[in-house]
């Protein structure tokens, strides 16, 4: 839920590993976050900015009617919002490391500062006759499926919506996952590894 910094103690090659966050549940599991890794040469005193994605919120009953439930917020660092009707899961946030401060979505004009990204998973969905898991975060292509509602953008997953029970939120990522439409899961976002 907040940015951390790391000051490189000694020059050398460093292995970086990042895991995106899981999407929120909704009588089914949220999609798993992606995993990215790579090795980078760093100098003593280099400053890295680290934002760890947050798990998408899961639904919770808010009264006797499913249509009175509240929307499930996406996780920190770009998870999309799950639709309120029937209580759909929010998307998981991305985890990234960069040479510049800020959430991933704020770095669209500074993509050369982004070292590595692991995308978040999509939020799960459910309705009275069933449920479905969110889609996992992916590599360089979106992990889409089901009915799609709102496309994600740079660093931000799309929100779920619908004219019935709606869908789960998209996972955060270099490109955010697509939010689900009627009774559909949120999609996982894309990951990224820079050239250093």
C-alpha positions in Angstrom: 0.0 0.0 0.0 3.0 2.3 -0.2 6.2 2.8 -2.1 9.5 1.5 -0.7 13.0 2.4 -1.7 16.2 0.4 -1.8 19.7 2.0 -2.0 22.2 -0.3 -3.7 24.9 -1.1 -1.1 27.6 -2.3 -3.5 28.2 -2.3 -7.3 27.4 -5.6 -9.0 24.9 -7.8 -10.7 21.6 -8.1 -8.9 18.8 -10.6 -9.5 15.4 -9.0 -9.3 12.2 -11.0 -8.7 8.7 -9.6 -8.6 5.3 -11.2 -8.1 2.0 -9.5 -9.0 -0.9 -9.7 -6.6 -3.9 -12.1 -6.7 -7.3 -10.9 -7.8 -10.2 -10.8 -5.3 -12.4 -13.8 -4.7 -16.1 -14.1 -5.3 -17.2 -17.6 -4.4 -14.2 -18.6 -6.6 -10.5 -17.8 -6.5 -9.0 -14.7 -7.9 -6.5 -15.0 -10.7 -2.9 -15.5 -9.7 -0.4 -12.7 -10.1 2.4 -13.1 -12.6 6.1 -13.7 -11.8 9.0 -11.8 -13.5 12.7 -12.0 -12.9 15.9 -10.8 -14.4 19.5 -9.7 -13.7 20.6 -6.1 -13.8 24.0 -4.3 -13.3 23.7 -1.7 -10.6 26.1 0.9 -9.1 26.7 1.6 -5.4 24.2 4.3 -4.4 21.6 3.6 -7.1 18.1 4.2 -5.8 15.3 1.8 -6.7 11.6 2.5 -6.1 9.5 -0.6 -5.3 5.7 -0.8 -5.4 4.3 -4.2 -4.3 0.8 -4.9 -5.7 -2.1 -5.4 -3.3 -4.6 -8.2 -3.4 -7.9 -7.3 -5.0 -10.7 -6.9 -2.5 -13.2 -9.7 -2.2 -17.0 -9.2 -2.1 -19.0 -9.0 1.1 -22.7 -9.0 1.6 -24.1 -5.6 2.3 -27.7 -6.3 3.0 -30.4 -8.9 2.0 -30.2 -8.2 -1.7 -27.2 -9.0 -3.9 -27.9 -5.8 -5.8 -27.2 -3.8 -2.6 -23.6 -5.1 -2.3 -20.8 -2.6 -2.8 -18.1 -2.6 -5.5 -14.9 -4.4 -4.6 -11.9 -2.1 -4.9 -8.9 -3.3 -6.9 -5.6 -3.8 -5.2 -2.8 -1.3 -4.7 -0.9 -0.4 -7.9 -3.6 -0.7 -10.6 -6.1 -3.3 -9.8 -9.5 -2.7 -11.4 -12.8 -2.4 -9.5 -15.1 -5.4 -9.5 -18.8 -4.7 -10.2 -21.1 -4.2 -7.2 -24.1 -6.3 -8.3 -23.7 -9.8 -6.9 -20.3 -8.8 -5.5 -17.5 -9.4 -8.0 -13.8 -9.5 -7.0 -11.4 -6.6 -7.6 -8.3 -7.0 -9.7 -4.9 -7.6 -8.2 -2.3 -4.9 -8.4 1.0 -5.1 -10.3 4.4 -5.1 -8.6 7.1 -3.1 -10.3 10.6 -1.8 -9.7 11.7 1.5 -11.3 14.3 4.2 -11.2 11.6 6.8 -10.7 9.0 7.3 -7.9 5.3 6.7 -8.5 2.6 4.2 -9.2 3.0 2.3 -12.4 0.1 4.2 -14.0 2.0 7.5 -13.4 5.1 6.4 -15.4 3.6 6.4 -18.9 5.8 9.3 -19.8 8.9 7.7 -18.2 8.8 4.1 -19.4 12.5 4.1 -19.7 12.7 4.3 -15.9 10.7 1.0 -15.5 13.0 -1.9 -14.8 10.6 -4.8 -14.3 6.8 -5.5 -13.8 4.8 -8.5 -12.8 1.1 -8.1 -13.5 -1.8 -8.8 -11.2 -4.5 -11.4 -11.6 -8.1 -10.6 -12.5 -11.0 -10.6 -10.0 -13.3 -13.6 -9.8 -17.1 -13.5 -10.5 -20.2 -15.2 -9.2 -23.9 -15.2 -9.6 -26.8 -17.2 -8.3 -26.1 -20.2 -10.6 -22.4 -20.4 -10.4 -19.0 -18.8 -10.1 -15.7 -18.5 -12.0 -12.1 -17.8 -11.1 -10.3 -14.7 -12.2 -7.7 -15.0 -15.0 -4.0 -15.1 -14.1 -1.5 -12.3 -14.8 0.5 -13.0 -18.0 3.6 -12.2 -19.9 3.6 -9.8 -22.8 0.1 -10.5 -24.0 -3.2 -10.0 -22.1 -4.9 -13.1 -20.6 -8.4 -12.3 -21.8 -11.5 -14.5 -21.6 -15.3 -14.4 -21.2 -17.3 -11.3 -21.7 -15.2 -8.2 -21.8 -16.3 -4.8 -20.5 -13.6 -2.1 -20.0 -10.1 -2.4 -21.4 -7.2 -1.7 -19.1 -4.8 1.1 -19.7 -1.1 1.7 -18.9 -0.6 0.5 -15.3 -4.4 0.2 -14.6 -6.8 -2.7 -14.9 -10.3 -2.1 -16.3 -13.4 -2.1 -14.1 -16.0 -4.9 -14.2 -19.6 -4.0 -15.1 -22.7 -5.4 -16.6 -26.5 -5.2 -16.8 -26.9 -8.2 -14.5 -24.4 -9.5 -12.0 -21.4 -7.9 -13.9 -17.8 -9.1 -13.8 -14.5 -9.0 -11.9 -12.0 -6.2 -12.2 -8.9 -6.5 -14.4 -5.5 -7.0 -13.0 -2.9 -4.2 -13.0 0.1 -4.4 -15.3 2.2 -2.7 -17.9 -1.1 -3.0 -19.8 -3.9 -3.5 -17.3 -6.2 -6.5 -17.8 -9.8 -6.1 -19.1 -12.6 -5.9 -16.7 -15.3 -8.5 -17.1 -18.9 -7.8 -18.3 -21.9 -10.0 -17.3 -20.9 -12.9 -15.2 -17.3 -13.0 -16.4 -13.9 -12.9 -14.7 -11.5 -10.0 -14.8 -8.5 -10.5 -17.1 -4.9 -10.6 -16.0 -2.6 -7.8 -17.0 0.7 -7.9 -18.9 4.2 -8.0 -17.4 7.4 -6.3 -18.6 11.2 -6.6 -18.4 13.2 -3.6 -19.5 16.5 -3.7 -21.4 19.3 -2.8 -19.0 
